[in-house]
Amino acid sequence: MMQRLSKTLGFAYQMRHPHSFTALTPPAIGFSSRLVKSESYNFKASSSVTDVSTPEVPVESSIVKGDTWSIHKFGGTCVGTSQRIQNVANIVMGDSSERKFVVVSAMSKVTDMMYDLIEKAQSRDDSYLLALDAVFEKHKLTALDLLDGEELATFLSTLTLDINNLKAMLRAIYIAGHGTESFSAFVAGHGELWSAQILSSVLRKGGVDCTWMDTRDVLIVTPAGSNQVDPDYEESEQRLDNWLSKNPSKVVVATGFIASTPQNIPTTLKRDGSDFSAAIMGALFRARQVTIWTDVDGVYSADPRKVSEAVILNTLSYQEAWEMSYFGANVLHPRTIIPVMQYDIPIVIRNIFNLSAPGTKICREPILENEEKQTLETYVKGFATIDNLALVNVEGTGMAGVPGTASAIFGAVKDVGANVIMISQAYFFTLASSEHSVCFAVPEKEVKAVAKALEARFRQALNAGRLSQIAVIPNCSILAAVGQKMASTPGVSATLFNALAKAKINVRAIAQGCSEYNITVVVKREDCVRALRAVHSRFYLSKTSIAVGIIGPGLIGATLLNQLRDQAAVLKEKSKIDLRVMGIIGSKKMLLSDTGIDLFAWKELLKEKGEKADLNKFAHHVHGNNFIPNTVLVDCTSSTEVADHYHDWLHTGIHVITPNKKANSGPLDKYLKLRALQKQSFTHYFYEATVGAGLPIMHTLRDLLQTGDKIIRIEGIFSGTLSYIFNNFVDTRAFSEVVMEAKAAGYTEPDPRDDLAGTDVARKVIILARECGLDLELSDIPVQSLVPDPLKETASVDDFMQQLPSFDSDIATKRQAAEDAGEVLRYVGVVDVNNQKGAVELKRYKKQHPFAQLSGSDNIIAFTTERYNKQPLIVRGPGAGAQVTAGGVFSDILRLASNLGAPSY
């Protein structure tokens, strides 16, 4: 039966190619030494062994090769419909090159349909006949759309003959229940044959001098291991010369993907075969350029499905394209680049659906002029990832200095047929001994077999203790940074690892070879996309990129958003800090964005497009953005409920910045838990504006403590509202009059009792006390309230304001007593560190005292320390107002940008 099948296959092939079995020079693998950039040949055609009675007829022809030829390759998507085939024809006709060689794939999905035919026939599934009819109809309808007259009749006749031959061969395979690899290759290649004939007919219809080539008559390849073939360039060149001498057209449409063995048996070029065909032909012609037409604008700096802000690369060197392809980037198969490299023939990747895009040019990288002016970004072209890997680590003291260990390891790996993706080898030392390890990555589906083989191979060494372990680390991914000379350029590796550190990515293994084209790291699989975004953002977007979520777009939040709006472009340009507001949430509505909210229209967008507020969904969205690895949530509320989320946010890697005092002045156990989490991570929690609004109170205190100073006492006027009131409570003015004035000016809360009660000052005192190491609760702070007892329970603000004047005399008496002593009244908070206590009270100060010199709503804080004992360190300035408070928050955001990747404190 198989003999009959082979005869059927041979007959069908000879029917199409009656002169294909020719006596030719024995095949030789490799490039011919005769290949130069531009040549002309005189050629004599050899006779066919199937036609021995015909005398040899010499054919004289001048065969032109070199820069006059341009090579185009169109994939299945490009020729997927009749309209797209016409578009391809228009592109070919629009190319001004003197000679054009066009490689085409089968129409979209046709190759899969052809393999399905074989599978159905082998399975004795009668539906293969219906499937073959579908193939026939697809090509018939396409031809009817595009062709007419003799061209149409000729193609339909050829198509009908091919389909009938395929039916006969499939019937044979149906009966045998099995088909050979060459049979499958022969059947699968028909899609390319038909698309090449249709396109060549369309071009002739357009007035182009065009013929088509079955590349099985020209391209000779030999098997080279699993799913690989090696082109026989010398033999292929001889056959090409023969073919060109008989077909002297200036436009040739050729089949991609298919070829022949040295024995003239049909075969394929395996994966990405059409691209490979175009590259081989480019080398044989010594063409000016090979253009690969596809459905993307070019090669991206990273996978755009994972990094939404990936950019199209203008150029890549051959080696860069090779490296990116090896590590999983959708560029070209590495073997596609090999044929053109030797002759410096550029490959251009272009989008057939966007002709305005110039595409990516892959060529030999030019020598960099003014190399000292090159930036780090110049050397890093792109990033690629490989998922679903496992690390295998072979480790032990007995490996050091023992010849053949690595050979034994990888021999065992080879025996199970596993593919080693990356190797990292290291020595490390302890006080007792030196250890040696070999670490390598393999596909996760192969790791069990690898581990089993290694354990069997090294069982004696493991039992004797010469090897300490063969460890498998699952769920890994590889991230590769690729660029010419990047590995030997100072600062590139540091920048790469700094970006990973700032994104809190733990690197499990590193490989950096001497080829200067890639740095490879292994990370957890769940961290891979975040790692990719982090390094891409660092090299292509800015030094630091942060996704920002604003909680509470009230007075402070709205002011902060306006400040971010005004400064974002400046920060990105001058400081390389990219701040993207990805979400804004209020009490009722929230606005979310995948790329960044337009801060010039955020109020309108929140009103028109806002959705129902959901704080958990909000945090998840901002943290799970498409391209920025660092996230900060800025809480501009005074909500205890929001503050209760800080711990969970920090735990999941979200930084927190806030002027909200509730978390740091709330229950001590919650505060200690929050700070402990912060200090043991690389996640930052900044709260400068909780005390003193925009004044550097917390920053100053932290600097004093970190430099070893000892705090003795902190005393200050912490309330801008009460500062204003007592700065203006002078002469004969009534206290209630000044309170009304402060309320009208917007200095007080809507209910002035919230200020006069002193609770806000107490919260600031407790925050400072805890910062100094005092374990105090808010209830431990005695507070002198300025709200008269009878008015504390007054139903409304209006009632309170109307009744307040009746209590003016009490505080007026205190003011008069102070004036009589040459003093003034000031409402202050005190942290007594030595005695481990705090207080909030109305105190009297001499008129020469700094606290007596304030004006407006200024705050003033005095730090008495061991260093600043005789003369306290004074911080003074505006301590209230939306502008200064928002400015303090903004300052924390910038401090976060500079501290990313560093331990928190």
C-alpha positions in Angstrom: 0.0 0.0 0.0 2.8 2.5 0.9 4.5 1.6 -2.4 1.4 2.5 -4.2 1.1 5.8 -2.3 4.7 6.7 -3.1 4.0 6.0 -6.8 0.9 8.2 -6.6 2.9 11.0 -5.0 5.7 10.7 -7.6 3.2 10.7 -10.4 1.3 13.8 -9.1 4.6 15.7 -8.6 5.8 14.8 -12.1 2.5 15.8 -13.7 3.2 19.4 -12.4 7.0 19.3 -12.8 7.9 16.9 -15.7 11.5 18.2 -15.9 12.2 18.4 -12.2 14.3 15.2 -11.9 17.5 16.6 -13.4 21.1 15.5 -13.3 22.8 18.2 -11.3 25.9 18.8 -9.4 25.9 16.9 -6.0 24.5 19.2 -3.3 26.8 21.1 -1.0 25.8 22.6 2.3 26.7 26.3 2.9 27.2 29.5 1.0 29.0 29.2 -2.3 32.3 31.1 -2.4 31.2 32.4 -5.8 28.4 34.5 -4.2 29.2 38.2 -4.5 27.0 41.2 -4.4 26.4 41.6 -8.2 27.1 39.1 -11.0 26.0 38.0 -14.5 26.2 34.4 -15.6 26.1 32.4 -18.9 24.2 29.2 -18.3 23.7 25.9 -20.1 20.6 24.0 -19.1 21.2 20.3 -18.3 18.9 17.7 -19.8 16.2 15.9 -17.9 16.7 12.2 -17.2 13.0 11.7 -18.0 13.6 13.0 -21.5 16.8 11.2 -22.6 15.9 11.1 -26.3 15.9 14.9 -26.6 19.3 16.3 -27.5 20.8 18.9 -25.2 20.0 22.4 -26.5 22.4 25.1 -25.1 20.6 28.2 -23.8 22.6 31.4 -23.6 21.2 33.9 -21.2 22.5 36.8 -19.1 21.4 36.4 -15.5 21.4 39.6 -13.6 21.6 39.6 -9.8 22.4 42.2 -7.2 21.0 45.6 -6.2 18.4 45.7 -9.0 16.4 43.0 -7.2 14.2 43.6 -4.2 12.5 40.8 -2.3 9.0 41.0 -0.9 7.4 38.4 1.3 3.6 38.4 2.0 2.2 36.2 4.8 -1.1 34.4 4.8 -2.9 37.3 6.4 -1.7 39.6 3.6 -3.2 37.3 0.9 -6.2 36.2 3.0 -8.9 37.5 0.7 -9.3 38.6 -2.9 -9.2 42.3 -1.8 -6.0 41.7 0.1 -4.4 39.9 -2.9 -5.2 43.0 -5.0 -3.6 45.2 -2.4 -0.5 43.1 -2.5 -0.4 43.4 -6.3 -0.7 47.2 -5.9 2.2 47.3 -3.5 4.4 45.2 -5.9 3.5 47.4 -8.8 4.2 50.5 -6.7 7.8 49.3 -5.9 10.2 51.2 -8.1 12.9 48.5 -8.1 14.0 47.3 -11.5 13.4 43.7 -10.6 11.1 42.2 -7.9 11.0 38.7 -6.4 7.7 38.2 -4.4 7.4 35.3 -1.9 3.8 34.4 -0.9 2.3 32.2 1.7 -0.9 30.2 1.4 -4.1 32.2 1.9 -5.0 32.6 5.6 -5.9 29.3 7.3 -5.4 27.3 4.1 -2.2 25.5 5.4 -4.2 24.4 8.5 -7.0 23.2 6.2 -4.5 21.2 4.2 -3.0 19.5 7.3 -6.6 18.8 8.5 -7.3 17.0 5.2 -4.3 14.7 5.9 -5.4 14.1 9.5 -9.0 13.3 8.4 -7.8 10.9 5.7 -5.4 9.1 8.1 -8.2 8.8 10.6 -10.5 7.4 7.8 -12.9 10.2 8.3 -14.9 10.6 5.1 -15.4 14.3 5.8 -12.0 14.9 4.2 -13.8 15.1 0.9 -16.1 17.9 2.1 -13.1 19.7 3.5 -11.3 19.4 0.2 -14.3 20.8 -1.6 -14.2 23.8 0.8 -10.5 24.4 -0.2 -11.5 24.3 -3.8 -14.4 26.7 -3.4 -12.2 29.2 -1.4 -9.7 29.4 -4.2 -12.3 29.3 -7.0 -14.2 32.2 -5.6 -11.0 34.2 -5.1 -10.0 33.6 -8.7 -13.5 34.6 -9.9 -13.2 37.9 -8.0 -9.8 38.7 -9.4 -9.3 37.1 -12.8 -11.1 36.9 -16.1 -10.6 35.5 -19.6 -7.7 33.2 -20.3 -6.0 33.8 -17.0 -9.1 32.7 -15.1 -9.6 29.6 -17.3 -6.0 28.6 -17.0 -6.0 28.8 -13.2 -9.4 27.0 -12.8 -8.1 24.2 -15.0 -4.9 23.9 -12.9 -6.9 24.1 -9.6 -9.3 21.4 -10.8 -6.5 19.1 -11.8 -4.7 19.7 -8.5 -7.9 18.9 -6.5 -8.5 15.7 -8.5 -4.9 14.6 -7.9 -5.3 15.4 -4.2 -8.5 13.4 -4.0 -6.7 10.4 -5.4 -3.8 10.7 -3.0 -6.0 11.3 0.0 -8.0 8.3 -1.0 -4.8 6.2 -1.0 -3.9 7.5 2.4 -7.5 6.9 3.6 -7.1 3.2 2.6 -3.5 2.9 4.1 -4.4 4.8 7.3 -1.0 6.4 7.2 0.9 9.0 5.2 4.6 9.8 5.0 6.2 13.1 6.0 6.9 13.9 2.3 3.3 13.2 1.5 2.2 15.7 4.1 4.6 18.3 2.9 3.4 17.8 -0.7 -0.2 18.2 0.2 0.3 21.2 2.5 2.4 23.1 -0.1 -0.6 23.4 -2.5 -1.8 26.5 -0.7 1.4 28.4 -1.7 1.1 27.1 -5.3 -2.3 28.5 -5.7 -1.8 31.9 -4.1 1.4 32.4 -6.2 -0.4 31.6 -9.4 -3.4 33.9 -8.5 -1.1 36.8 -7.6 1.0 36.4 -10.7 -2.1 36.4 -12.9 -3.4 39.6 -11.1 0.0 41.3 -11.8 -0.1 40.3 -15.5 -3.7 41.6 -15.6 -2.2 44.9 -14.4 0.3 44.9 -17.2 3.3 43.6 -15.4 5.8 41.3 -17.0 5.5 38.5 -14.5 5.8 34.8 -14.1 5.5 32.5 -11.1 8.0 30.0 -9.5 7.4 26.8 -7.7 10.4 27.0 -5.3 10.5 23.2 -5.1 12.2 23.4 -8.5 14.9 25.7 -7.1 15.3 25.6 -3.3 17.1 22.5 -2.0 17.4 21.8 1.7 18.6 18.9 3.8 17.1 17.8 7.2 19.0 19.1 10.2 17.6 17.7 13.4 14.2 18.1 14.8 12.0 20.5 12.8 15.0 22.1 11.1 16.4 22.1 7.6 19.7 23.5 6.1 19.6 25.2 2.7 22.0 23.9 0.1 23.0 27.3 -1.2 25.3 26.1 -4.0 22.8 23.6 -5.4 20.0 26.1 -5.0 22.0 28.8 -6.8 22.6 26.5 -9.8 18.9 25.6 -10.0 18.0 29.3 -9.7 20.3 30.2 -12.5 18.7 27.5 -14.6 15.2 28.7 -13.8 16.0 32.3 -14.5 17.6 31.5 -17.8 14.3 29.9 -18.9 12.0 32.5 -17.3 13.6 36.0 -17.9 10.9 38.0 -16.2 11.6 41.1 -14.1 8.8 40.2 -11.6 8.7 36.7 -10.2 6.1 35.5 -7.7 7.3 32.5 -5.8 6.0 30.0 -3.3 7.1 30.3 0.3 7.4 27.6 2.9 8.0 24.7 0.4 11.3 23.3 -1.0 12.8 19.9 -2.1 15.3 17.6 -0.7 18.5 16.7 -2.7 16.5 13.7 -3.9 13.8 16.0 -5.3 11.3 14.9 -2.7 8.9 17.7 -1.7 9.5 19.1 1.8 8.9 22.3 3.8 11.0 24.9 5.5 9.2 24.1 8.8 8.3 26.9 11.2 8.2 30.5 9.7 9.1 28.9 6.4 7.9 31.7 4.2 10.1 34.3 5.9 13.0 31.8 5.6 12.3 31.4 1.9 12.5 35.2 1.3 15.8 35.5 3.2 17.4 32.6 1.3 16.3 34.1 -2.0 17.6 37.4 -0.9 21.0 35.9 -0.4 20.9 34.0 -3.7 20.0 37.1 -5.5 22.3 39.4 -3.4 19.2 41.6 -3.4 19.1 45.2 -2.3 16.5 44.5 0.4 14.1 41.9 1.8 10.8 43.3 2.9 8.6 41.1 5.2 5.0 42.3 5.0 2.9 41.5 8.1 0.0 43.0 10.1 2.1 45.1 12.6 3.9 48.4 12.1 7.3 46.8 12.9 9.2 45.3 15.8 8.2 46.6 19.2 10.5 47.5 22.1 8.4 45.0 24.1 5.3 42.9 23.7 2.5 45.5 23.2 0.0 43.1 24.8 2.0 43.3 28.0 3.4 46.8 27.8 0.8 49.2 26.3 3.4 51.9 25.7 5.8 49.8 23.7 7.3 51.7 20.8 8.2 50.7 17.3 12.0 50.3 16.8 13.3 52.1 13.8 16.4 49.9 13.4 17.8 46.7 14.9 21.1 45.0 14.2 21.0 41.4 13.0 22.3 40.3 16.4 19.8 42.3 18.3 16.9 40.9 16.2 18.4 37.4 16.7 18.6 37.8 20.5 15.1 39.3 20.8 13.6 36.5 18.7 15.4 33.8 20.8 13.9 35.2 24.0 10.4 35.2 22.6 9.9 38.5 20.9 7.7 38.5 17.8 10.5 39.5 15.4 11.7 36.8 13.0 12.8 33.3 13.6 16.6 33.4 14.2 17.4 31.3 11.2 15.6 33.8 8.9 18.3 36.3 9.6 21.3 34.0 8.8 21.1 34.0 5.0 21.1 37.8 4.6 23.8 38.5 7.2 26.7 37.4 5.1 25.8 39.9 2.4 24.6 42.8 4.6 21.2 42.7 3.0 18.7 44.6 5.2 15.4 43.1 6.2 12.5 45.5 6.7 9.4 44.6 8.7 6.4 46.5 7.4 2.6 46.6 7.9 0.6 45.9 4.8 -2.4 47.6 6.5 -0.5 50.8 7.3 1.6 51.8 4.4 2.5 55.1 6.1 4.5 53.3 8.8 8.2 53.0 7.8 8.6 49.8 9.7 11.7 48.4 11.4 14.9 47.9 9.5 17.1 45.0 10.5 20.7 45.4 9.3 24.3 45.5 10.3 24.5 48.1 13.0 26.6 51.1 11.8 29.6 52.2 13.8 28.4 54.7 16.4 29.9 58.1 15.8 30.4 60.4 18.8 30.0 57.3 21.0 30.6 59.4 24.1 27.3 61.2 23.5 25.3 58.0 23.4 22.8 57.6 26.2 21.9 54.3 28.0 18.7 54.2 26.0 20.9 54.0 22.8 22.3 50.7 23.9 19.1 49.0 25.0 16.8 48.3 22.1 14.1 46.0 23.5 12.9 43.5 26.0 11.5 40.0 25.6 10.2 37.4 28.0 9.8 33.6 28.0 7.2 32.1 30.4 6.5 28.7 31.9 10.1 27.8 32.8 11.7 26.1 35.8 15.1 26.6 37.3 17.3 23.6 38.1 20.1 24.3 40.6 22.9 21.7 41.0 25.0 22.6 44.0 27.8 21.3 46.2 31.3 21.5 47.4 32.4 18.5 45.3 31.8 20.3 42.1 34.5 22.9 42.5 37.5 22.2 40.4 36.2 18.8 39.2 36.6 18.5 35.4 33.6 17.2 33.5 30.9 18.1 36.0 29.2 20.5 33.7 29.5 18.0 30.9 27.9 15.3 33.0 25.0 17.7 34.0 24.2 18.7 30.5 24.8 15.3 29.1 22.0 14.0 31.4 19.8 16.9 30.2 20.5 16.1 26.6 19.6 12.4 27.2 16.0 13.3 28.1 15.7 15.7 25.2 15.2 18.9 27.3 15.9 22.3 25.9 18.2 24.5 28.1 17.2 28.1 27.7 19.7 29.8 30.0 22.7 28.8 32.1 24.1 30.6 35.2 27.2 29.3 37.0 28.6 30.6 40.3 30.9 30.0 43.2 30.0 31.2 46.7 31.9 31.0 49.9 31.2 30.3 53.6 33.5 30.3 56.6 33.7 26.5 56.4 33.9 25.8 52.7 33.4 26.9 49.1 30.3 25.9 47.2 29.8 25.7 43.4 26.5 25.7 41.6 25.3 25.3 38.1 21.8 26.8 37.6 19.9 26.5 34.3 16.4 27.1 33.0 14.3 24.5 31.1 10.7 24.5 30.0 8.5 23.6 33.0 6.9 20.6 31.2 10.4 19.1 30.9 11.7 19.7 34.4 10.5 16.5 36.1 12.4 14.4 33.5 15.5 16.6 33.9 15.5 16.3 37.7 14.9 12.6 37.6 17.8 12.1 35.2 20.2 14.3 37.3 19.3 12.5 40.5 20.0 9.2 38.8 23.3 10.4 37.2 24.6 12.0 40.5 23.1 9.6 43.1 26.5 8.5 44.4 27.7 12.1 44.7 24.5 13.1 46.5 24.8 10.1 48.9 28.5 11.0 49.6 27.7 14.6 50.2 29.8 15.9 47.3 26.6 17.4 45.9 24.3 19.0 48.5 21.2 19.3 46.4 19.5 19.2 43.0 16.8 21.8 43.5 13.9 22.6 41.2 12.4 26.1 41.4 9.1 26.1 39.4 6.9 29.0 38.1 9.7 31.1 36.6 10.0 33.4 33.6 13.0 34.9 31.8 13.3 38.6 31.1 15.9 39.6 28.6 17.2 43.1 27.8 18.7 43.3 24.3 20.9 45.9 22.8 24.2 46.3 21.0 27.2 46.8 23.4 24.8 47.2 26.3 26.6 44.6 28.5 29.9 46.4 28.2 28.4 49.9 28.7 28.8 51.2 32.3 25.5 51.9 33.9 23.2 49.8 31.8 23.2 46.8 34.2 22.9 49.1 37.2 19.9 50.9 35.6 18.2 47.6 34.8 18.6 46.1 38.2 17.7 49.4 39.9 14.4 49.5 37.9 13.7 45.9 39.1 14.5 46.8 42.7 12.2 49.9 42.6 9.4 47.7 41.4 10.1 45.2 44.2 11.1 42.4 41.8 13.2 39.6 43.2 15.8 38.3 40.7 16.3 34.5 41.0 19.2 34.1 38.5 21.3 36.2 36.2 23.1 35.5 33.0 25.2 38.1 31.2 27.5 36.8 28.5 30.4 38.4 26.7 28.5 38.8 23.5 27.4 42.2 24.7 23.9 41.8 23.3 21.8 40.7 26.3 21.3 40.7 30.0 19.0 37.9 31.1 17.3 37.5 34.5 15.0 34.9 35.9 12.0 36.1 38.0 8.9 34.6 39.4 6.3 34.0 36.7 3.7 36.2 38.5 6.3 39.1 38.6 7.2 38.8 34.9 4.8 41.4 33.4 5.5 43.8 36.2 9.2 43.4 35.7 8.9 43.9 32.0 6.9 47.1 32.5 9.4 48.4 35.1 12.4 48.1 32.9 10.6 49.3 29.8 9.3 52.3 31.6 12.8 53.1 32.9 14.5 53.0 29.5 11.7 54.2 27.3 9.4 56.4 29.4 11.2 58.0 32.3 13.6 57.4 35.1 10.7 56.8 37.5 7.1 56.1 36.6 4.4 56.1 39.2 0.7 55.3 38.9 -1.2 57.7 41.2 -4.7 57.2 42.7 -6.3 60.3 44.4 -8.7 59.6 47.2 -10.9 62.6 48.1 -11.1 65.2 45.4 -12.2 67.8 47.9 -10.4 71.1 48.7 -7.0 69.5 49.3 -7.4 66.8 46.7 -8.6 69.1 44.0 -5.7 71.5 44.7 -3.2 68.6 44.5 -4.7 67.5 41.2 -4.2 71.1 39.8 -0.6 71.1 41.0 0.1 67.8 39.4 -1.5 69.1 36.2 0.7 72.2 36.1 4.0 70.3 37.0 3.6 66.9 35.3 5.2 67.8 32.0 8.0 69.7 33.6 8.8 66.8 35.9 8.8 64.3 33.0 11.1 66.5 30.9 13.5 67.7 33.5 13.5 65.1 36.2 12.4 62.1 34.2 9.6 61.5 36.7 6.3 60.3 35.0 3.3 60.7 37.3 0.1 59.3 35.9 -3.1 59.8 37.7 -4.9 56.5 37.0 -7.9 57.1 39.2 -9.8 59.7 41.3 -12.4 58.6 43.8 -14.9 60.6 45.9 -17.5 59.5 48.4 -20.0 58.7 45.6 -18.3 58.5 42.3 -14.9 57.4 40.9 -13.1 58.0 37.6 -10.7 55.3 36.3 -8.3 55.4 33.4 -6.0 52.8 31.8 -3.4 55.3 30.5 -3.8 58.4 32.7 -6.6 60.9 33.4 -6.6 64.3 31.6 -6.0 66.6 34.5 -7.2 69.6 32.5 -10.7 68.1 32.5 -10.8 65.8 35.5 -13.8 67.5 37.1 -15.9 67.2 34.0 -14.8 63.7 33.3 -15.6 62.6 36.9 -19.1 64.2 36.6 -19.9 62.8 33.1 -18.1 59.4 33.1 -17.6 58.6 36.7 -18.9 55.3 38.0 -20.2 54.3 41.4 -17.4 54.6 44.0 -15.8 51.3 45.1 -12.6 51.7 47.1 -11.4 48.1 46.6 -12.1 48.2 42.9 -10.3 51.6 42.7 -7.2 50.3 44.5 -7.1 47.2 42.3 -7.4 49.2 39.1 -4.7 51.7 40.0 -2.3 49.0 41.1 -3.0 46.7 38.2 -2.4 49.3 35.4 -1.0 48.2 32.1 2.5 49.6 32.1 3.6 51.4 35.3 5.0 49.1 38.0 5.0 51.6 40.9 1.7 52.6 42.6 0.8 55.2 45.2 -2.6 55.9 46.7 -2.9 59.5 48.1 -5.6 59.8 50.8 -6.7 63.4 50.9 -9.7 62.6 53.2 -10.0 62.7 57.0 -11.7 59.4 56.9 -11.0 56.6 59.5 -12.5 54.1 57.1 -10.0 54.9 54.4 -7.1 54.9 56.8 -8.0 51.4 57.9 -7.0 50.2 54.4 -3.5 51.4 54.6 -2.1 48.2 56.1 -3.6 46.1 53.3 -2.4 48.5 50.6 1.2 48.5 52.0 1.1 44.7 52.3 0.2 44.3 48.6 3.0 46.7 47.5 1.0 49.9 47.2 2.8 53.0 48.6 0.6 55.4 50.7 0.9 59.2 51.1 -1.6 61.2 53.1 -2.4 64.3 55.2 -5.0 62.2 57.0 -4.1 62.0 60.7 -6.4 59.2 61.6 -4.0 56.2 61.0 -1.1 57.7 63.0 -3.2 59.0 65.8 -5.6 56.1 66.0 -5.4 53.0 68.3 -1.7 52.3 69.2 -1.8 48.6 68.2 -2.9 49.5 64.7 -0.3 52.2 64.4 2.5 49.9 65.6 1.4 47.2 63.2 1.3 49.6 60.3 4.8 51.0 61.0 6.2 47.5 61.5 4.9 46.4 58.1 6.3 49.6 56.5 9.8 49.2 58.1 10.2 45.6 57.0 9.4 46.3 53.3 10.4 48.4 50.4 6.9 50.0 50.4 6.8 53.6 51.6 4.3 55.4 53.8 4.8 59.2 53.8 2.6 61.6 55.9 4.5 64.9 56.1 1.3 66.9 55.8 -0.3 65.4 58.8 1.6 67.9 61.0 2.2 71.4 59.8 0.6 71.1 56.4 3.5 72.0 54.0 6.0 72.7 56.7 8.9 70.1 57.0 8.0 69.1 60.5 8.1 65.4 60.2 11.1 65.5 57.8 13.0 67.7 60.4 12.1 65.4 63.2 13.1 62.3 61.2 16.5 63.8 60.3 17.2 64.7 63.9 16.5 61.1 65.0 18.3 59.4 62.2 21.4 61.5 62.8 21.5 60.4 66.4 20.2 63.5 68.1 18.0 63.0 71.2 14.7 64.8 71.4 13.9 66.4 74.7 10.8 68.4 74.0 8.6 69.5 71.1 6.4 72.5 71.6 4.4 74.4 69.0 1.4 76.1 67.6 0.1 73.4 65.4 -3.3 74.8 64.4 -3.4 77.4 61.6 -7.0 78.2 62.7 -6.2 78.8 66.4 -3.0 80.6 65.4 -5.1 83.1 63.4 -7.6 83.4 66.2 -5.1 84.2 68.9 -2.9 86.4 66.7 -6.0 88.5 66.2 -7.5 88.3 69.6 -6.0 91.6 70.8 -7.0 94.9 72.3 -10.7 95.0 73.0 -11.8 92.6 70.3 -14.3 89.9 71.4 -13.3 86.2 71.1 -16.5 85.4 69.3 -15.9 88.2 66.9 -12.5 86.8 65.9 -14.0 83.2 65.6 -16.7 84.5 63.2 -14.1 86.4 61.2 -12.0 83.2 60.9 -15.0 81.1 59.9 -15.9 83.7 57.2 -12.4 83.7 55.9 -12.4 79.9 55.6 -9.8 79.2 58.3 -12.1 77.1 60.4 -13.9 73.8 59.8 -17.5 74.2 58.9 -18.2 73.7 62.6 -15.6 75.9 64.5 -16.0 73.6 67.5 -13.9 71.0 65.6 -11.0 73.4 65.9 -11.7 74.9 69.3 -12.1 71.5 70.9 -8.3 70.9 70.4 -8.7 67.4 69.1 -6.9 68.1 65.9 -3.9 69.5 67.8 -4.0 66.5 70.1 -3.8 64.2 67.1 -0.7 66.1 65.9 0.9 65.8 69.3 0.3 62.1 69.4 1.8 61.7 65.9 4.9 63.5 67.0 5.1 61.6 70.3 4.9 58.3 68.6 7.5 59.4 66.1 9.8 60.0 69.1 9.1 56.5 70.3 6.5 57.2 73.0 3.7 54.5 73.1 0.9 56.9 73.9 -2.8 56.7 73.0 -4.8 59.7 72.1 -6.7 59.4 75.3 -3.4 59.9 77.2 -3.2 63.5 76.0 -4.9 66.0 78.3 -6.7 68.6 76.1 -7.9 72.0 77.2 -11.0 72.6 75.1 -11.9 76.2 74.2 -15.6 75.3 73.6 -17.6 76.3 76.6 -19.2 73.3 78.3 -22.8 74.5 77.8 -22.2 74.8 74.0 -20.6 71.4 73.4 -24.0 69.8 72.9 -25.6 72.7 71.0 -27.6 71.2 68.2 -26.4 73.3 65.3 -23.5 75.4 64.2 -25.8 78.5 63.9 -26.9 78.0 67.5 -23.3 77.7 68.6 -22.3 80.9 66.9 -25.2 82.8 68.2 -24.6 81.7 71.8 -20.8 82.0 71.8 -20.7 85.8 72.6 -22.3 85.2 76.0 -19.1 83.4 77.0 -16.6 86.0 75.8 -15.9 87.4 79.2 -14.2 84.2 80.5 -11.5 84.2 77.9 -11.3 88.0 77.8 -10.3 87.8 81.5 -7.5 85.4 80.7 -6.2 87.7 77.9 -6.2 90.7 80.2 -4.2 88.8 82.9 -1.7 87.9 80.3 -1.4 91.5 79.0 -0.9 92.8 82.5 2.1 90.4 82.8 3.5 91.5 79.4 2.4 88.2 77.8 0.2 86.8 75.1 -2.1 83.8 74.9 -1.2 80.9 72.6 -2.9 77.6 72.0 -0.1 75.0 71.9 0.7 71.3 71.8 3.6 69.9 73.8 5.5 66.6 73.6 7.6 66.1 76.7 9.8 63.2 75.7 11.8 63.0 78.9 8.7 62.5 81.0 6.9 60.5 78.3 3.8 62.6 78.1 2.0 65.2 76.0 -0.5 68.0 76.5 -2.7 70.5 74.6 -3.4 73.7 76.4 -3.7 77.5 76.3 -0.5 79.0 77.6 1.0 82.4 78.1 4.3 83.5 76.5 6.4 86.7 76.9 6.0 89.1 74.0 9.6 88.5 73.1 9.1 84.8 72.7 9.1 83.4 69.1 5.5 82.1 69.7 4.4 85.7 70.3 5.8 86.9 67.0 3.4 85.1 64.7 1.0 86.6 62.2 -1.9 85.3 60.2 -2.4 81.5 60.4 1.3 80.6 60.7 2.5 77.5 62.6 5.6 77.4 64.7 7.3 74.4 66.2 10.3 74.4 68.5 12.5 71.3 68.8 14.6 71.1 72.0 17.2 68.4 71.7 20.6 67.5 73.0 22.2 69.5 70.1 19.6 72.3 70.2 19.3 72.6 73.9 20.1 76.2 74.8 18.5 77.5 71.6 15.7 75.3 70.2 15.5 74.6 66.5 12.5 76.6 65.1 10.4 75.7 62.1 7.9 78.4 61.2 5.6 79.1 58.3 2.0 78.7 56.9 0.5 75.8 58.6 -3.0 75.8 57.1 -4.7 76.1 53.7 -5.3 73.9 50.7 -2.3 75.2 48.7 0.4 74.5 51.3 -1.2 71.2 52.5 -1.4 70.0 48.9 2.1 71.2 48.4 3.3 69.0 51.3 1.6 66.0 49.8 3.1 66.7 46.4 6.5 66.9 48.1 5.9 63.5 49.5 5.1 62.1 46.1 8.4 63.5 44.8 10.2 62.0 47.8 8.7 58.7 47.0 10.0 58.9 43.4 13.5 59.4 44.7 13.2 56.6 47.3 11.7 53.9 45.2 13.7 50.7 45.6 15.2 51.8 48.9 14.2 50.4 52.3 11.4 52.2 54.0 11.7 53.7 57.5 
